[in-house]
């Protein structure tokens, strides 16, 4: 598995210009609305991470990979580890940029009030990755760009809408959430996210095992 992870890291290094460009765009977007960067940057980086599946499939790459001492399940496991780790790192970068941009607006910054806003995007990023990996595996090279573009459009609109809702305090209508213990809400979010990731993983293994190499 270490070899697969190294392969994907090298692929991402080849896309370092795209990563830098996404960071620049993220900062520009954050100057307009700081909350948007929390969703946009991790989502955009996650697309690049998942795109390594496309590189693997090109020129009968799957056939070559399966001649190595790996199987379909190990390949899928590595993809989830690589993409979820990369998504978490991109979320940390986005959180850092968000705090910096917030500090530019107000000094001192109330960190306690910012924590829920920052944390909510981590499980959302993980769920996006869990959704896109099986879609990428089942759609193949030909359809993957269309599928991912559609998903990105929907997720991008959702991020902007969520940020606007937070900005206008519309979400305060869900006051019943404020009556629940924060740790309980966090625990529910973690359990639901983990269960959906495991379901996505099982589906991806099922898809990969039925591919013809």
Secondary structure, 3 states (H helix, E strand, C coil): CHHHHHHHHHHHHHCHHHHHHHHHHHHHHHHHCHHHHHHHHHHHHHHHHHCHHHHHHHHHHHHHHCCCCCCHHHHHHHHHHHHHHHHHHHHHHHHHHHHHHHHHHCCCCCHHHHHHHHHHHHHHHHHHHHHHHHHHHHHHHHHHHHHHHHHHHHHHHHHHHHHHHHHCCHHHHCHHHHHCCHHHHHHHHHHHHHHHHHHHHHHHHHHHHCCCC
